[in-house]
Structures are given as structure tokens and as C-alpha cells.
Amino acid sequence: MNRKIPNPWLSVPAADYEGHMGSPGVRQLEFLSRVFGELVREFGPESLVVLGCATGNGLEHIERGRVRRLVGLDINAEYLEICRKRHAENIPGLELVCADFASFDLESDSIDFVHAALFFEYVDPAAAVEKISRWLKPRGILAVVLQLPSDSCGKVSKTDFESVKVLEPVIHLVDPELFGRLVREHGFSEVRSARETLASGKEFSLGVYRLESAQG
């Protein structure tokens, strides 16, 4: 009998996820929050989607009354409940959806801004970009953080939080140049790109893309 393998993210407790990502040797929570905050201040979207929003890291940068709709998607219900408790009061338009990305969809031409940090490593990039291009309004923004290969660090940094090790086999790093070509095929132009290396030695690529025209 063909049994569907449970998504490994469902086996990582929220405390372990935050402990790992925020540990002194990783510090990715701090980095990702800063990046999200800078982008929100720069583009000022009224409607946005955060893919893989987890426990809501970065949503503290949302100014009450500035955002009409914020959709947060994650597959882990525990993460989303923590996110709701932390941010629902400050973000009246917060919509948290517990679902797998493959089964999730939104109205066409309805979103100003999509943020996907360390998300494309877990999905089919081509299918995801095609879907996102349908959600975005003309001139809408897609912001992406991709993890880059590292000789000194594995895909998952070593910490005391053993549960996160289940993620290593399912992380598929995405080449930023290939990703850039992919988004151009779906009507995006590059606003800018940059790389940042953390103290841990891990390196990340930030790409910001604007939807100029629909695919085809």
C-alpha cells in the first residue's frame, strides 16, 4: 500500500524551531526579521502573503492600520496558533491558513506583495512561481530569500535542537541564477539582488522581483 510520508515540518516543535533559528550559532530569526521589515517599509504593501510564515517572525514590523490583508501560510498548526496569539490583535487583516502549498490558492490579481524566505527549498520552484504570478497584481512584488551552499555549514546548522535534523533530507537548494531565469519566464523583472553572509558562515541570496506582465 502506498502511504503518504508526513511532512517533516510537522515533527519539529515550535520551541525547537525558534530555539534552533535563534541560537547564537545560527541567528537566522534576527536576519530574516530584519530583511522582512526593510522590505515592508520600502514597498508599503496593503495586501501581502507570507509563505512559510511559521510562528510569525518579522510580523512585528507590520504597522497597525497600514496593511489591509495579510495571508500567512504554513503547514504546521502549532506554529500558526503561536503566530495568531502574537500578532492577530495588531494585524486586524491577518488570515492564517494551515495547508500544504500545493493545495493552497488565492484569487488572481489580488495581492501586492509575496514574501518567501527559505521557502522555495521545499517546493517545486517552477510551479510555485507560476502560482504566485497569478496572485500578484500588475507591478506586484515577489521577495525571495534563498539559502546558498556552504562548505563549512551543512544545510541544517548544528545546534542542540535535534528535531530539526529531519529537515536536512528534504531541503533542495535553489540556484539564484536559475531562479532569476525562472521568474523572468513568468513575467517578472529583477528589482535587485544581493548576498549576505551571517556570522555562522551561512550565505543567503535576496532577490526582489516585480511582475511586469502575465505569463505568455
N, C-alpha and C positions, 0 to 999 in steps of 0.2 A: 504494500500500500504506500502511496506517495504522500508523505507527511510534510507539510509546510514547516520550514525551520523558523522558529520565533526570531524576531528581530533582536539582535544582541543589545540594543539600546534599552530594551525592556528589563534587562537584568542588572543594569547599573543604577544603584540607588542615587537619589538626588544628592545626598550628603557626600557620597563618594565622587560624583561628577564635579560638584563645586569644590570639594577638597582637592581633587586632582588638578583641576584647571586653575585654581587659585594658589596652589602650593608655590613656595619660593623658587623652586627649580623650574616651574612652568610659567606661571603668571600670565596665562592667556586670557583669563577673565578680564583683567585690567586692560590688556591690549585691545581686546575685541570691544569692550565697552567704550574705550576712547575713540576707536575708529567709527563706531556707530554714532556716537554723539557728534563727532565732527561732520559726518555726512548729513545727519538730520538738520544740523544748524545751517549747513551750506545750501541744501536743496529745499528745506522747509516744506516737505510734502504734507498734504492734507489727508491723503489716504495711502497707507503703506502695508506691505506684507513682510513679515519676518519669518523666514523659513528655518526650521530647526531652532525655534525660539527658546527651548529648554525652560529654565527657571526665570527667564526674563532679564538676563544680564544685559545692560545697556538701556533698558526701557526707562531707567531713572532720568535719562536725558530728554524724554518727551515732556514738552511744556503743556500743562493743562490748558485746554481750550484751543490749542494750535492744530491738533490733529482731530479730524472728524471721524476717521475709521482706521483702526489698526488690527490687522488679522495676524495672529500668531499661530503657526502650525508646528506641532510636534507629535511624535508617536507615543511619547511617554506621559500618561495621565498624571502621574505624581509630579513631574516637572511642571505641568501646566497648572495644577492646583496651587503650587507654591507661587508661580507667576501671577495667578489671579489674586491671591492674598496680598501680594506685594504691590501690585500695580493697578488693579481694577478701579480703585477709588480715584486715582489721579488721572486715569485714561478712560473717560466715560464710553468712548467708542471702541473699547477693547473687545475683540472677538477671538477667543481661544478655541482652536479646533484640534481635537485628538484624532489623528488619522495618518495613514501612510501617504506619502506624497503622490504615489502612483494613482491612488483613488480619490485624490483631492482636486477640486477645480473651483474656479471663480468666474464671475461674469466677465465677458470680453470688454476691453477698453474701460475698465473701472478703477484702475489703480495708478497712482502717481509714481510709486517707488517700491521696489522689491529689494530686500536685503537678504543675502545668502552667504553667511560666514561659516566656513568649514562644513558646508552642506553638499556641494557638488561631489565630494569624495564618496558619498553614499548613494548616489542616484545615477541614472543614465543621463549624462550631461546633455546630449542632443535632444532627448525627449523633454527634459526639464526646461531647456532654453525655449523650445518651441511652445510649450505651455505658457511660460512666463510672458513670452512676446504677445500672446493673445490677451492676457490680463491687463497689460500696460496700456495706458492712454498714449496717443501720439506724443512724442517727446518725453515719455516717461523714462525713469532711470532704473537700471539694474546695477546694484553694487555687490561685488563678489570678493570674498577673501578665500584664497586657496593656500593650502599647505604645500610647501616645496620639499623635495627630497633633501635629506641631510646625511652626511657621512658620520657625524658624531652623535646624532639622535635617531632613535627608531621612529616609526610612525606614531607610536604612543610613548610619550616620555615616561621614564621610570619614576614612580612615586610609591608611597606606602599604600596606595589605594589599588588593591589587586583586582577588583572587579572590572576596572576599565580595560584590562588586558584582552577581554573578549572582543574588543572593537578592532584590534590590530588586523585580523584576517579580512575584515570587510572594508577597510579603508583603501580606496583606489585613488591615488594622487592624480591630479589633473594638470597637464602641462598648460601654463598660461598662454603660450603662443597658439597652441591648438584651440584653446578655449576662445581666444580672440578671433580666430578664423571662424569658429562655430557661430559666435554671436553676430558677426558681420553677415553671415549667410542668412540670418533671421532678421535682418533689417536694422541692426544696431551699429552705431558708430562709437569709437572709443573717446571718452571724455579725457581720461588719463589712466595711467597705471604706475604702480610703484612697488618697491620691495622693502620689507622691513625684517631685520634680524633681531630676535629677542636675546636677552642675556643668556638664556639656556642654549643658544646656538641654533634654535629652530628659525627657519626663514619662511616668510609668507609673502604672497603676492596679493595686492589690492588692485582690482580693476573696476572702473566705473564706466558704464556704457549707457548711451541714450538711444531709445527706439526712434529711428527716423522714418521707417516705413514698414508696412506689414510684409511678412514673408511672401515671396512670389511677385 
